[in-house]
Amino acid sequence: MKLYLAVAVLVLAFVAYTAAEAQEDTIEQRFTKFGEQMTEMGRSLAEKAKTSFEGFQSSDIAVSSKNWFQEQLESIKAKFEEITQ
């Protein structure tokens, strides 16, 4: 009687193991899911970088630096025109 009980328990354990194994993703599904996660991470990273770059462009330091460089360029152009005339 104990042997039948042990065999029944082993069969139930085997069925539970194969059912759990069947629920796991295949290698192809895992690669597909990984690819989708990487694509989503790339999109998220690109969006964050774009937002950060736009924020930097409108910051006081960036605006004042841009204006300073433009003034210096205009000054150099004016001096160059004076020299060539």
Secondary structure as UniProt FT lines:
FT   HELIX           2..23
FT   HELIX           27..57
FT   HELIX           60..84
//
